[in-house]
Every structure is written in C-alpha cells, then in structure tokens.
Amino acid sequence: MLNAEIWRAKVSNLWFGFSFIPVFNVIPIFAVLKFKIMKWLNVLIKYRLWIGIVLLGLAIFTHIQTSFWPSFVLYLFAVIAIVGHFLFGPMRLIQGYMEEGDMAGAKKVVDSIWFPAILIKPVRSVYYTLKGNLAMVDQDYANAEVMMKKSLALGGGALTKQAEGPNKLQLGMLMMQKGDIKQAESFIRQAIRAGLPDNENNAAAYLQLCSIMMNKREFRAAKEYFKKAKGFKPTTPQIVDQIKQIEKYITRMPG
C-alpha cells in the first residue's frame, strides 16, 4: 500500500499535469469542463505519436501538391506531437491506472516508452521510480534498487528534488527487505530530511525507524519515533494496523 501512496503522490504532482486555476474546484460547471478537457487530453497523449505521423503524412502530401508554406502548420503540429511523445512520454496516463489499482495497465504504459534515455530529466526520474515501484510489486528487489538509484542519480530540478524523499524512503524499505538495517536506517533518515509528501509517508518512515530502534534495543528512541508516527494521524489501514500492533508492546519497554 505504501508503494501505491508514494506512486500516486508522485504521478499526481507531475509538472506537465495540465493544471487549472482554482475556480475549477469551486464552480461545478467548471469542474465538469475540467473533467472533459482532462479526458480529451489523455486521449491526445495516448495517441500523440500516431496523430503526429498522420499530420506529417498530410504535411508531405500538401507540400507536394502545393508548396511549403501551405503545409507549414501541419509540419509544425506534426513535429510538436512526435517530439513531445519522445521527450515527455505518456507518463500522465499512469495516474488513471494507479487510481483504479490497475497495475497491469500502468506497466503497459511504462513499457510503451521505447527510448527512456531521451525523456527530459524530471520525466526520466519519474520513469525510473515507477519502474522501481513495479519491480517491488513483483518482488524483484534487485531490479527495484537499480531503478530507484537511477532515479536519484538524475538529481536537480524541482520535480526530482520533490521526488528525492519518497525515492529514498523506497530504498530504505528495500534495504529492510534485504536485511541491511544500517543502510535502511541511513536511507530513511535521508528521506525524512529531504521531505516526504504527506502524513502517510511520514508516519511510515517514523514507524520504520521505530522498528529499527526496537531491534537495536534503543527503546527511548523507539518510543520517540513511535510518538512522531502517531502524531501524523495516518489513515492508511496497513499503517494504522501497524501502529496498533506496536502499541501493544512499546508501553512495556523500559526507557
């Protein structure tokens, strides 16, 4: 569940997400209009490459039949569509699949990217993070670690900086799975310092630190981290259940 929460937060914050002015959230008629525009935008993104190819064909035909200038607009839109497809990819489409819990659909979108190396840096960072998340779902932890580290290595830019915290938290979770507690603690602390997007992720991070401190028998620190985790008041059922489980034991600990 945590992977899904991180993924949803990251995808919904893509800077190319076609944002609207706040009035859409206030006036119902504009909210409907926003929904329709976003639906058409998703269709455009999904078929952008093929639309670009068709426009290019029409441009060439017009050019042959007349001259360059009558075909100029068609050439322009064809180039924008084709270049946009390879620079930005179809990443925005993943949000819909994520909200529906359709991992297979999300994987299909990610796999449809032929040349990830030419995606612009912020989009490439998201691409590698999503590849890492999908690998985690498949329990392919070695590949997930490689993908997450590729995402972090891109560095810089507003979006990649925003993704740094969730990425490092994911790596911390991976290290926990591998039993590398020292690395896990290091990545989780780095994630907290970098900043996490919501209460759910912050609560999860502090619960992991609490568990690590309990294993190290540093009970005072474990209690402090547990208190911080509860303070975020998470609502994700898995995290709430983990808090209840830990609460049964932590009150009996010394320190």
Secondary structure, DSSP 8 states (H G I E B T S, - for coil): -HHHHHHHHHHHT-TTS----GGGGT-HHHHHHHHHHHHHHHHHHHTHHHHHHHHHHHHHHHHHHS-HHHHHHHHHHHHHHHHHHHHHTTGGGHHHHHHTT-HHHHHHHHHT-S-GGGS-HHHHHHHHHHHHHHHHHTT-HHHHHHHHHHHHHH--SHHHHHHHHHHHHHHHHHHHHHT-HHHHHHHHHHHHHH--SSHHHHHHHHHHHHHHHHHTT-HHHHHHHHHHHHHT----HHHHHHHHHHHHHHTTS--
